Amino acid sequence: MKAQFEHISPPDGYSIHAFEYCDQVFDAPWHVHPENELTYIKGSKGLRYVGNQVNPFEAGDFVLLKGNVPHCWKNPENNSETAHSIVIQWKDGLFPDLPEFQPIADLLARSSHGILLNAGLFPSLEKRLLAIVRSAPLDRYILLLDLLKEICKLPTSQRICEISFANELNLQTNQRIEKIICYVKSHYHKPVTLSEMSALCNMKEESFSRFFSKTMKKAFSTYLTEYRLAMACKLLIDSDLSVAEIAYSCGFGSMAFFHRKFKQHRQSSPFNYKKKFLDS
């Protein structure tokens, strides 16, 4: 099992770690680090895990996270697109505690919920991010400051989690959560019981339920349903399967339950959700 705490070391002379990632898949496990992070997805699709939320992602996904918010991006096992991202990471204290920097401090405080940004609102975003990656130390600082200044001006920003999730998680907790994430990813299409999950973590059922609820701020059954809905959303967009085929292939044993939960979490019927993307 990979260590879930990520140690980040900027190059000598830099306070900001910035890099471009390109590989077959995003292979980082569910992890935390004290650094704040901007992640822009240049290529590939899959599921984005931030705090206790699981949502589909695709090229153009642009997320700001405060330090110690657990996260990862996962590609499907049959991924055929190159996983490509640009990542910028920096510690609290990078910007002085001065009135001029208060908007950025407020922005980072909000990012403890995770913030999904509209990449389309930033002209030449990819070019600007790559300039940060390739710049000298002082230029990197100035370019990041300029980008954060623009983010602060956005009239609204979409929270990813309804609750703050900037938690310090120990290694054992991270390893258990990574096990759970991997197991759900492989078994979501069929019944998943509390007994098998508790056995996976070498815990009693009641202990597992308390552990998961305390760590993820929701019951395991809720997490499993939301994961299945995220997979259903991906299939509604990417496949020609019928709504019923998608529901059953994602582990929903009842169409009525699927429709009720889909509308509750996506404020739309599955059919209208698919139509919205076909018409866009």
C-alpha positions, -999 to +999 in steps of 0.1 A: +000+000+000+014+034-010+019+060+017-011+083+017+007+114+030+024+132+002+056+150+009+061+179-015+095+195-020+097+224-044+130+227-063+158+247-047+152+284-048+114+280-052+085+283-027+060+271-052+059+236-066+045+236-102+046+207-127+030+191-157+019+155-153+015+132-183+011+094-181-013+066-190-034+072-158-035+094-127-020+069-102-019+090-070-040+073-042-064+092-020-040+115-002-034+147+017-006+172+020-004+206+039+001+226+006-028+244-011-033+231-047-046+242-081-052+213-105-061+217-141-070+186-161-057+189-197-068+154-208-087+122-198-119+114-179-128+096-147-139+104-112-127+131-089-125+125-052-124+155-029-132+152+007-164+132+009-176+139-026-172+118-058-179+135-092-171+129-128-143+149-143-131+155-179-106+178-197-111+214-184-116+203-148-101+231-127-101+228-089-086+248-060-080+229-027-068+242+006-041+221+023-051+189+041-082+184+020-079+147+009-083+142-028-074+122-059-084+119-096-090+083-109-093+071-144-114+040-154-095+008-158-101+008-195-088+043-199-077+051-235-068+088-231-035+101-218-039+114-182-026+150-185-027+177-158-010+209-146-006+212-108+005+241-087+011+237-049+022+261-022+022+263+016+002+288+037+022+318+045+034+323+009+015+356+008+020+382+036-006+389+062-014+423+048-048+440+039-039+438+002-038+400+004-070+395+024-091+385-007-066+356-013-068+346+024-106+345+022-104+325-011-081+299+005-104+297+035-133+289+012-112+263-005-114+241+026-146+229+009-129+225-024-138+250-052-146+239-087-136+268-110-150+276-145-119+273-167-137+291-195-136+323-175-098+325-177-085+334-212-055+313-223-056+294-190-035+265-201-008+289-215-008+308-182-005+277-161+024+264-182+041+297-179+040+293-141+055+258-144+083+270-166+091+303-150+119+315-127+112+317-089+101+354-087+082+352-120+064+321-107+053+339-076+041+369-095+022+348-121+005+327-094-005+359-075-020+373-107-040+342-113-053+340-077-062+377-080-085+369-110-100+339-092-109+362-063-129+384-087-153+356-097-188+365-087-195+330-075-176+298-070-190+262-068-183+244-036-174+207-040-181+197-004-209+213+017-187+209+048-151+220+054-128+190+049-094+203+057-086+175+082-053+160+093-056+123+085-032+097+099-015+070+078-037+042+090-069+061+083-057+070+048-048+033+041-082+022+051-100+048+030-078+039+000-088+003+004-125+013+005-121+035-026-104+007-045-130-019-034-160+003-043-144+011-077-142-026-085-175-038-070-200-009-073-219-027-101-230-055-077-244-056-041-218-044-015-226-052+021-215-037+053-201-070+065-177-074+035-166-038+040-159-042+077-140-075+070-120-056+043-108-032+070-105-058+098-132-041+118-166-050+133-195-036+114-204-010+141-168+001+143-165+004+105-197+024+103-185+048+130-150+051+114-164+058+079-189+083+091-164+101+112-138+102+085-160+109+054-187+129+072-214+106+057-226+070+060-210+044+038-244+036+022-246+073+011-211+073-002-218+041-022-250+056-037-232+088-047-204+068-063-229+048-083-246+080-094-213+095-105-206+064-126-242+066-140-236+103-150-204+093-168-223+066-187-252+089-196-227+113-212-203+088-228-224+058-238-255+049-259-269+026-231-305+031-221-312+046-187-323+012-174-292-005-186-271+022-169-290+020-137-286-018-133-250-017-146-241+008-118-255-014-091-290+000-086-315-028-081-346-006-085-354+019-112-376+038-088-347+041-063-323+052-091-346+079-104-354+092-069-317+094-059-306+108-093-331+137-090-322+143-054-285+146-061-285+161-097-317+181-096-327+165-129-340+132-143-314+109-159-330+116-193-328+154-190-293+151-177-282+132-208-302+156-231-284+186-215-250+173-226-262+162-261-276+197-267-246+215-255 
